[in-house]
Amino acid sequence: MRALTVSGGTFPAAPVTVPDPEPRPGEALVEIHHASVNPSEVHHIGHFPDGAILGYDAAGVVVEPAADGTGPAAGARVVAFGAGAWAERAAFPVDALAVVPDGVHLADAAALPMAGIAAVRALRAAGPLLGSRVLVTGATGAVGRLAVQLARRAGAHVVAQVRDAARADDLGVEMVTDLAGVEPVDAVVEVLGGPYLVAAWRLLRPGGNLQSIGWAAGEPAVFEPNSTFMPGAARTLSSVGDPSAPAPDLAFLVGLLARGELSAGVGGRWSWERPGEAVAAILAGKVHGKAVIDIKPTKTDDAVKNPL
């Protein structure tokens, strides 16, 4: 099969031929139609060994179900989370697969796994959201867009911090470009780090929770002396970094897509024959949402065009 692999510590110029995957008993072999690119994969490419198949987010069709009889059957349209997703075929554990409902584009489903798992688990860890005020930083990014929608759906008043309000007018929530003057909040989904993390911490009410799940700003967070202390119920700063066994969360997310209760936020689509184009767009900050690469697009999915 062909795959996109690390070459010399950089992204490949095109797919290369590699051995076919060999599924374990609890894994299904999936023919990949679409995959998505996470910024962390772009910025940390040097951490992958040469020859490693890139990617974690994918959607496609099961061509060989798990040998132990578990998981989706052959022919099922699925969304998957696991290593080696940027390939014509990949083996995924059945607890990392969810069936994609009819009517949901596989390209949209492929945009969900890593960002969606992070958003769902961060908000779940933040506690009950009904009637609360929730701040989401980096709200035009992949995780941020999903967190905004999910928090709003859970009954929270959402404050979305965005870099450019003109590019974020579809969020349907209170939007700010900086955190000065923002009223206190009960919970934060913080994806930028650095000074944004410090500013968001200051906004937490007693008993509030900040979920730090990213560091896109690339700057250190400097807390002034005594700034971590506040009278009253304890505030907490924590992080959700466990993506294991995501099948139920993936099923929840694609179910919301099917009912029109969630937008996947595909910010652009590129052919996997020219992966550098997607990477360049991400590095230039031109992708608002998720970058999707087409590996074997179907006629139905071809209706989704690159908006850039």
Secondary structure, 3 states (H helix, E strand, C coil): CEECECECCECCCCCEECCCCCCCCCEEEEEEEEEEECHHHHHCHHHCCCCCECCCEEEEEEEECCCCCCCCCCCCEEEEECCCCCECEEEEEHHHEEECCCCCCHHHHHCCHHHHHHHHHHHHHHCCCCCCEEEECCCCCHHHHHHHHHHHHCCCEEEEECCCHHHCCCCCCEEECCCCCCCCEEEEEECCCCHHHHHHHHHEEEEEEEEECCCCCCCCCCCCCCCCCCCCCCCEEECCCCCCCCHHHHHHHHHHHHCCCCCCCEEEEEECCCHHHHHHHHHCCCCCCEEEEECCCCCCHHHCCCCC
